[in-house]
Amino acid sequence: MTDSSARAAGVLSKFRLDGKTAVVTGATRGIGRALARALAEAGGNIVIVGRDEAAAREVEAELSELGTQTLIVMAEITERSEVERLLAATLERFGRADILVNNAGTCIHCPALDVTDDEWRQVMSVNVDALWIASQVFGRQMVAQGGGNIVNIGSISAQIVNRPQWQPGYNASKAAVHQLTKSLAAEWAPHNVRVNALAPGYVKTDMAPVDDPQFKQRWIDDAPQQRAALPEELGPAVVFLASEASSFMTGSVLVMDGGYTLF
């Protein structure tokens, strides 16, 4: 091995997750599925969490081709008992929970005056309550085992008001995610538990119809790169946050938006 390749191997080894176990919520489709694959490619064992078993089996088959060890847990993560069951299953299979990626989320487009109480609660329940419960349940385990890493999927919607669609509940929920990330990071840093967030811009998924003409002008044409991200483009950033490559980083919100928030 040449000196340059040895140096490169040293740097790149910091991104490896060999022997680590990563729990990914909402891992059966879209962004979550792409993040699960990225973490698997970095060497991690993956706990696939979702509500669609058929889709989960597809993800499991895909990751198995990489030689990754996987576990599927169907769970309603807004319920504490379900999250505790998820942790127990993870520990039974892998013995540790090293990484938690809080990815599950939902959004309702609706003007503020028309948002119903049920719609507001639905968004907050999935985007904030579930993330809080999972962070607390897994955070307690991570503190007990001497360390761990939580990556929350926030959004640029925490710092802007999206247009042309109105989505007050989603925007408020993601602002809460960013602030909770900082709060937990500050409290758990002495326990060797790091907590960071990724704030994506518009990503081409079923939840974000980026090619719809009614949205394209504001979502795409107004952005410096004039495109949406593909889900797999977020993978390397989450591997960075989940690995020792970001060992001196906690309480940070990493914006990845093609420059959208520059204007």
VMD Tcl script that draws the C-alpha trace (Angstrom):
set ca {
  {0.00 0.00 0.00}
  {1.34 3.41 -0.96}
  {1.60 6.26 1.54}
  {-1.27 8.11 -0.17}
  {-3.57 5.07 -0.17}
  {-2.71 4.39 3.47}
  {-3.66 7.96 4.38}
  {-6.90 7.66 2.40}
  {-7.74 4.38 4.10}
  {-7.17 6.03 7.45}
  {-9.59 8.84 6.70}
  {-12.21 6.64 5.07}
  {-12.11 4.17 7.95}
  {-13.69 6.86 10.13}
  {-16.86 6.53 8.06}
  {-17.11 2.76 8.58}
  {-19.87 1.31 10.77}
  {-18.64 -2.27 10.96}
  {-20.11 -4.04 13.99}
  {-22.50 -1.15 14.70}
  {-26.25 -1.56 14.81}
  {-28.42 1.17 13.31}
  {-32.16 1.45 13.93}
  {-33.93 3.36 11.14}
  {-37.56 4.42 11.54}
  {-39.65 4.81 8.41}
  {-37.13 2.59 6.62}
  {-39.54 0.94 4.20}
  {-39.67 3.66 1.55}
  {-38.31 6.96 0.28}
  {-35.64 8.66 2.32}
  {-35.63 6.05 5.09}
  {-35.01 3.21 2.66}
  {-32.10 5.08 1.09}
  {-30.61 5.86 4.50}
  {-30.88 2.23 5.59}
  {-28.98 1.16 2.48}
  {-26.26 3.78 2.98}
  {-25.71 2.71 6.59}
  {-25.60 -0.92 5.45}
  {-23.04 -0.10 2.75}
  {-20.91 1.46 5.49}
  {-20.97 -1.88 7.31}
  {-23.75 -1.45 9.84}
  {-26.36 -3.96 10.93}
  {-29.80 -2.52 10.15}
  {-33.05 -2.68 12.10}
  {-35.79 -1.90 9.58}
  {-38.71 -0.17 11.31}
  {-42.01 0.54 9.60}
  {-45.66 -0.39 9.21}
  {-45.64 -2.05 5.77}
  {-44.32 -5.58 6.15}
  {-44.22 -6.33 2.42}
  {-42.10 -3.23 1.80}
  {-39.90 -4.12 4.77}
  {-39.25 -7.54 3.24}
  {-38.15 -5.83 0.01}
  {-35.69 -3.67 1.93}
  {-34.43 -6.71 3.82}
  {-33.78 -8.58 0.56}
  {-31.98 -5.58 -0.89}
  {-29.72 -5.19 2.14}
  {-29.07 -8.92 2.41}
  {-27.42 -8.76 -1.01}
  {-24.83 -6.49 0.62}
  {-24.11 -9.11 3.27}
  {-25.78 -6.99 5.93}
  {-27.42 -8.47 9.00}
  {-30.97 -7.14 9.31}
  {-33.95 -7.27 11.61}
  {-37.50 -6.22 10.72}
  {-39.68 -4.75 13.47}
  {-43.19 -3.65 12.62}
  {-44.05 -0.96 15.17}
  {-46.31 2.01 15.80}
  {-43.60 4.32 17.04}
  {-46.00 6.90 18.45}
  {-46.69 4.38 21.24}
  {-44.06 4.07 24.00}
  {-44.75 0.37 24.54}
  {-44.09 -0.27 20.86}
  {-40.78 1.60 20.97}
  {-39.77 -0.32 24.09}
  {-40.58 -3.53 22.22}
  {-38.42 -2.28 19.33}
  {-35.48 -1.69 21.67}
  {-35.92 -5.11 23.29}
  {-35.95 -6.82 19.89}
  {-32.84 -4.91 18.83}
  {-30.96 -5.89 21.98}
  {-32.06 -9.51 21.72}
  {-30.75 -9.77 18.15}
  {-27.65 -7.57 18.23}
  {-26.87 -6.93 21.89}
  {-26.51 -3.17 21.38}
  {-28.21 -0.19 19.77}
  {-25.44 2.08 18.52}
  {-27.29 4.36 16.13}
  {-30.87 5.63 16.01}
  {-32.06 7.41 12.88}
  {-35.37 9.16 13.58}
  {-36.61 9.41 10.01}
  {-40.36 8.67 10.10}
  {-42.42 11.72 9.27}
  {-45.62 13.03 7.73}
  {-46.87 16.29 6.25}
  {-50.29 17.83 5.60}
  {-50.64 20.73 3.17}
  {-53.40 22.96 4.51}
  {-53.88 26.67 5.24}
  {-53.68 27.45 8.95}
  {-57.35 28.45 9.26}
  {-58.43 25.11 7.82}
  {-56.20 22.76 9.82}
  {-58.29 20.48 12.03}
  {-57.27 19.37 15.50}
  {-56.91 15.81 14.22}
  {-54.61 16.91 11.39}
  {-52.47 18.96 13.77}
  {-52.19 16.06 16.23}
  {-51.35 13.62 13.44}
  {-48.36 15.66 12.28}
  {-47.11 16.36 15.80}
  {-47.62 12.76 16.89}
  {-45.44 11.32 14.13}
  {-42.89 14.12 13.70}
  {-42.35 15.14 17.32}
  {-43.89 12.73 19.82}
  {-42.54 9.58 18.12}
  {-39.10 11.12 17.76}
  {-39.11 12.16 21.43}
  {-40.23 8.73 22.63}
  {-37.66 6.89 20.50}
  {-34.89 9.28 21.54}
  {-35.72 8.86 25.22}
  {-36.08 5.06 25.10}
  {-32.94 4.50 23.02}
  {-31.09 7.37 24.69}
  {-31.54 5.72 28.07}
  {-30.02 2.52 26.66}
  {-27.15 4.42 25.04}
  {-26.31 6.22 28.28}
  {-26.33 2.88 30.11}
  {-24.05 1.21 27.56}
  {-21.57 4.09 27.54}
  {-22.34 5.78 24.25}
  {-24.41 6.03 21.12}
  {-25.45 8.24 18.26}
  {-28.83 9.72 17.32}
  {-29.50 11.31 13.94}
  {-32.78 13.17 13.55}
  {-34.19 13.99 10.14}
  {-35.33 17.58 10.36}
  {-36.05 19.91 7.45}
  {-35.36 23.33 6.03}
  {-39.04 23.86 6.89}
  {-37.82 24.50 10.43}
  {-36.26 27.76 9.27}
  {-38.39 28.91 6.33}
  {-42.07 29.10 5.45}
  {-42.55 26.89 2.39}
  {-44.52 28.11 -0.59}
  {-46.81 27.93 -2.48}
  {-48.30 25.29 -0.18}
  {-49.08 26.10 3.45}
  {-48.04 23.52 6.05}
  {-47.95 25.20 9.50}
  {-48.01 21.95 11.47}
  {-45.09 20.43 9.56}
  {-43.01 23.60 9.85}
  {-43.62 23.83 13.59}
  {-42.87 20.14 14.07}
  {-39.51 20.33 12.33}
  {-38.53 23.43 14.31}
  {-39.25 21.35 17.40}
  {-37.06 18.54 16.04}
  {-34.12 20.91 15.58}
  {-34.44 22.40 19.04}
  {-34.90 19.00 20.66}
  {-31.76 17.84 18.87}
  {-29.80 20.62 20.54}
  {-31.36 20.04 23.95}
  {-30.59 16.32 23.98}
  {-27.09 16.88 22.61}
  {-26.26 19.26 25.44}
  {-27.65 16.97 28.12}
  {-26.20 13.70 26.88}
  {-22.75 14.80 25.69}
  {-21.14 13.86 29.05}
  {-22.48 10.32 28.50}
  {-20.80 9.96 25.10}
  {-24.14 10.14 23.28}
  {-24.10 12.45 20.28}
  {-27.29 13.92 18.77}
  {-27.33 15.72 15.42}
  {-29.88 16.49 12.74}
  {-29.97 16.55 8.97}
  {-32.17 19.24 7.41}
  {-32.91 18.33 3.79}
  {-34.50 20.57 1.24}
  {-36.88 19.17 -1.35}
  {-36.31 15.48 -2.03}
  {-37.98 13.52 -4.82}
  {-40.26 11.09 -2.92}
  {-43.92 10.11 -2.88}
  {-44.47 12.73 -0.17}
  {-42.97 15.57 -2.24}
  {-44.38 15.89 -5.79}
  {-41.46 17.98 -7.01}
  {-42.42 17.64 -10.69}
  {-45.98 18.90 -10.20}
  {-46.25 22.21 -12.15}
  {-48.06 23.91 -9.27}
  {-45.01 23.39 -7.04}
  {-42.07 23.31 -9.47}
  {-41.65 27.08 -9.82}
  {-41.15 27.64 -6.08}
  {-39.64 24.31 -5.07}
  {-37.22 23.81 -7.96}
  {-36.86 26.82 -10.24}
  {-36.20 29.22 -7.33}
  {-33.36 27.11 -5.93}
  {-29.73 27.71 -6.96}
  {-29.21 24.13 -8.17}
  {-32.69 24.10 -9.73}
  {-33.39 20.49 -8.85}
  {-34.58 18.29 -6.04}
  {-32.37 15.78 -4.29}
  {-32.67 12.06 -4.82}
  {-33.12 10.11 -1.57}
  {-29.78 8.33 -2.00}
  {-27.97 11.68 -2.03}
  {-28.78 12.07 1.68}
  {-27.15 8.75 2.55}
  {-23.52 9.89 2.75}
  {-24.45 12.79 5.04}
  {-26.24 10.46 7.45}
  {-23.28 8.04 7.40}
  {-21.07 11.00 8.30}
  {-23.30 12.01 11.20}
  {-23.64 8.41 12.41}
  {-19.93 7.59 12.24}
  {-16.70 8.59 13.95}
  {-16.07 10.93 11.02}
  {-18.20 13.45 12.95}
  {-16.86 12.57 16.41}
  {-16.45 16.22 17.49}
  {-19.94 17.19 16.33}
  {-23.07 17.23 18.45}
  {-26.11 19.47 18.58}
  {-25.59 20.50 14.95}
  {-28.17 20.81 12.20}
  {-26.61 19.99 8.84}
  {-28.51 21.73 6.02}
  {-28.53 19.89 2.69}
  {-30.82 21.74 0.31}
  {-29.13 22.51 -2.99}
  {-28.76 26.09 -1.79}
  {-32.50 26.66 -1.37}
  {-32.18 28.62 1.88}
  {-29.55 30.97 0.46}
  {-32.31 33.24 -0.85}
}
mol new
graphics top color blue
foreach p $ca { graphics top sphere $p radius 0.5 }
foreach p [lrange $ca 0 end-1] q [lrange $ca 1 end] { graphics top cylinder $p $q radius 0.2 }
display resetview
